[in-house]
Amino acid sequence: MSLLEDLQWRHAVKAYDPTKKVSKEDLNSILEAARLAPTSSGLQPFRVIVVENQELKEKMVAGALNPEVMRDSSHVLVFAAWDSYSDEKIDKVYDYHTEVRDLPKGRFSSYTDKLKEIYGAQTPDQHFAHTARQTYISLALAMAQAAELKIDSTPAEGFSNEVVDEILGLRELGLKSVTLLYLGYRDEKNDWLAQMKKVRIPMEEFVIYK
């Protein structure tokens, strides 16, 4: 199937079959798509936490808007962004770039110095607003890869960030949760959205030419 056919197929699943689990191989493909997402300055200022332990999911349910979806999904991916930028974080990323590319350390110092200047003039709240936005590109590619594999997904912002951050110990990692992605296989009988037509506004309204 083409990407457009895959996107026509997928929808935000409202009920998962708890007996069906995503294979390790397929999960790794979804995570690789998320990892390969483009990010501002190539900093990849977020991480993806994979929650497959049922006990952890049960704890996280307390802060979920759709608790049954979280509980019955095969995996919960938590997209969590850096809480702030720092000179050390920027240097660590670019030292890795030069190492992988077999370039001298500091090769990009003129560029990283500019980044440090820009972010140094901003507040931690501005930093997090920027890092959080980066996660959505990765989230979208993860959903697209899942659709290609015919694995269902549900993106979610309807959850308590405080609960998730506390349970997963994200503060200690310098991270804050942004979005969740539930993965699994739809429960055809109880997924009320599965039988409905996909609805998007018409192309002539969606796209504005100038």
C-alpha positions as CSV (number, residue, x, y, z in Angstrom):
1,M,0.0,0.0,0.0
2,S,1.1,3.6,-0.5
3,L,1.6,6.1,2.3
4,L,-1.7,7.8,1.5
5,E,-3.6,4.5,1.6
6,D,-1.9,3.7,4.9
7,L,-3.1,7.1,6.3
8,Q,-6.6,6.5,5.0
9,W,-6.6,3.2,6.8
10,R,-5.5,4.5,10.2
11,H,-7.6,6.2,12.8
12,A,-7.3,7.1,16.4
13,V,-8.3,3.8,17.9
14,K,-10.8,4.0,20.8
15,A,-10.6,0.4,22.0
16,Y,-7.7,-2.0,21.9
17,D,-7.6,-5.8,22.1
18,P,-5.5,-6.4,25.2
19,T,-4.7,-10.0,24.1
20,K,-2.8,-8.8,21.0
21,K,0.8,-7.5,21.4
22,V,3.0,-5.7,19.0
23,S,6.1,-7.7,18.2
24,K,9.6,-6.5,19.2
25,E,10.6,-6.3,15.5
26,D,7.6,-4.1,14.6
27,L,8.1,-2.0,17.7
28,N,11.7,-1.4,16.8
29,S,10.7,-0.3,13.3
30,I,8.3,2.3,14.7
31,L,11.0,3.5,17.1
32,E,13.5,3.8,14.3
33,A,11.1,5.9,12.3
34,A,10.7,8.2,15.4
35,R,14.5,8.3,15.8
36,L,15.1,9.3,12.2
37,A,12.8,12.3,12.4
38,P,14.3,15.7,11.6
39,T,14.8,18.1,14.4
40,S,15.9,21.7,14.8
41,S,19.7,21.9,14.4
42,G,19.8,18.1,14.6
43,L,19.8,18.3,18.4
44,Q,17.1,15.6,18.9
45,P,16.0,17.3,22.2
46,F,13.7,14.6,23.3
47,R,13.5,11.0,24.1
48,V,10.9,8.2,23.6
49,I,10.1,6.1,26.7
50,V,8.6,2.7,25.9
51,V,6.1,1.5,28.5
52,E,5.2,-2.2,28.1
53,N,5.1,-3.2,31.8
54,Q,1.4,-3.6,32.7
55,E,1.9,-2.5,36.3
56,L,3.4,0.8,35.1
57,K,0.5,1.3,32.7
58,E,-1.9,0.7,35.5
59,K,-0.2,3.4,37.6
60,M,-0.3,5.9,34.6
61,V,-4.0,5.2,34.1
62,A,-4.7,7.5,37.0
63,G,-3.9,10.5,34.9
64,A,-5.3,9.3,31.6
65,L,-8.3,10.9,29.9
66,N,-9.0,7.5,28.1
67,P,-7.9,5.0,30.8
68,E,-9.1,1.9,29.0
69,V,-7.2,2.8,25.9
70,M,-4.0,3.2,27.9
71,R,-4.7,0.0,29.9
72,D,-5.5,-2.2,26.9
73,S,-2.9,-1.0,24.4
74,S,0.1,-3.1,23.8
75,H,2.6,-0.4,24.4
76,V,2.6,3.3,25.4
77,L,5.2,5.5,23.9
78,V,6.0,8.6,25.9
79,F,7.5,11.5,23.9
80,A,9.4,13.5,26.4
81,A,11.3,16.7,25.7
82,W,14.4,18.3,27.3
83,D,13.2,20.7,30.0
84,S,15.8,23.2,28.8
85,Y,18.8,23.7,26.5
86,S,22.3,24.0,27.9
87,D,25.8,24.5,26.5
88,E,26.7,21.0,27.8
89,K,23.8,19.4,26.0
90,I,24.6,21.1,22.7
91,D,28.3,20.2,22.9
92,K,27.5,16.6,23.7
93,V,25.3,16.3,20.6
94,Y,27.8,18.0,18.3
95,D,30.8,16.1,19.7
96,Y,28.9,12.9,18.7
97,H,28.2,14.3,15.2
98,T,31.9,14.9,14.7
99,E,32.8,11.5,16.1
100,V,30.4,9.6,13.8
101,R,31.4,11.7,10.8
102,D,35.2,11.3,11.6
103,L,35.6,15.0,11.8
104,P,37.8,17.0,14.2
105,K,36.1,17.9,17.5
106,G,34.9,21.4,17.5
107,R,34.4,21.4,13.7
108,F,31.0,23.1,14.1
109,S,31.9,25.4,17.0
110,S,31.0,28.6,15.1
111,Y,27.5,27.2,14.6
112,T,27.1,25.8,18.2
113,D,28.4,29.1,19.6
114,K,25.5,30.8,17.8
115,L,23.0,28.3,19.2
116,K,24.3,28.8,22.7
117,E,23.9,32.6,22.3
118,I,20.3,32.2,21.0
119,Y,19.2,29.8,23.7
120,G,21.2,31.6,26.4
121,A,19.0,34.6,25.9
122,Q,15.8,32.6,26.4
123,T,14.0,31.3,29.5
124,P,13.6,27.6,30.4
125,D,9.9,27.9,29.5
126,Q,10.9,29.1,26.0
127,H,13.3,26.2,25.7
128,F,10.7,23.7,26.6
129,A,8.1,25.2,24.2
130,H,10.7,24.7,21.4
131,T,11.9,21.2,22.4
132,A,8.3,20.0,22.8
133,R,7.4,21.1,19.3
134,Q,10.2,18.8,18.0
135,T,8.4,15.8,19.3
136,Y,5.4,16.1,17.1
137,I,7.5,15.4,13.9
138,S,8.8,12.2,15.5
139,L,5.3,11.3,16.6
140,A,3.9,11.7,13.1
141,L,6.6,9.5,11.6
142,A,6.0,6.8,14.3
143,M,2.3,6.8,13.4
144,A,3.0,6.6,9.7
145,Q,5.3,3.6,10.2
146,A,2.8,1.9,12.5
147,A,0.1,2.4,9.8
148,E,2.4,0.8,7.2
149,L,2.8,-2.2,9.5
150,K,-1.0,-2.3,10.1
151,I,-0.5,-1.5,13.7
152,D,-3.1,0.7,15.3
153,S,-2.2,3.9,17.2
154,T,-3.7,6.7,19.2
155,P,-1.9,9.9,19.8
156,A,-2.8,11.5,23.1
157,E,-2.4,14.8,24.9
158,G,-5.2,14.0,27.3
159,F,-3.2,12.8,30.3
160,S,-1.7,14.3,33.4
161,N,1.9,15.2,32.6
162,E,2.6,15.4,36.3
163,V,1.5,11.9,36.9
164,V,3.4,10.4,34.0
165,D,6.6,12.4,34.8
166,E,6.5,11.3,38.4
167,I,5.8,7.6,37.7
168,L,8.6,7.4,35.0
169,G,11.1,9.6,36.9
170,L,11.4,12.0,34.0
171,R,12.4,15.0,36.1
172,E,15.6,13.3,37.1
173,L,16.4,12.8,33.4
174,G,15.8,16.5,32.6
175,L,12.7,15.6,30.6
176,K,9.0,16.5,30.6
177,S,6.3,14.4,28.9
178,V,4.6,16.0,25.9
179,T,2.5,13.4,24.1
180,L,1.7,9.7,24.3
181,L,1.2,7.2,21.5
182,Y,-0.8,4.1,22.3
183,L,0.1,1.1,20.0
184,G,-1.7,-2.2,19.5
185,Y,-4.5,-3.7,17.6
186,R,-8.1,-2.5,17.5
187,D,-11.0,-4.2,19.2
188,E,-13.4,-4.2,16.2
189,K,-16.4,-4.8,18.4
190,N,-15.8,-2.0,20.9
191,D,-13.9,0.6,18.8
192,W,-16.8,2.8,17.9
193,L,-14.7,4.9,15.5
194,A,-13.6,1.9,13.4
195,Q,-16.9,1.6,11.5
196,M,-17.2,5.3,10.7
197,K,-16.0,7.1,7.6
198,K,-12.8,9.0,7.9
199,V,-13.6,12.7,7.9
200,R,-11.3,15.6,6.9
201,I,-12.2,19.0,5.6
202,P,-12.2,19.2,1.8
203,M,-8.9,19.9,0.0
204,E,-10.2,23.1,-1.5
205,E,-10.8,24.4,2.0
206,F,-7.7,22.9,3.6
207,V,-5.1,24.3,1.1
208,I,-4.9,28.0,0.5
209,Y,-3.0,29.0,-2.6
210,K,-1.6,32.5,-2.9
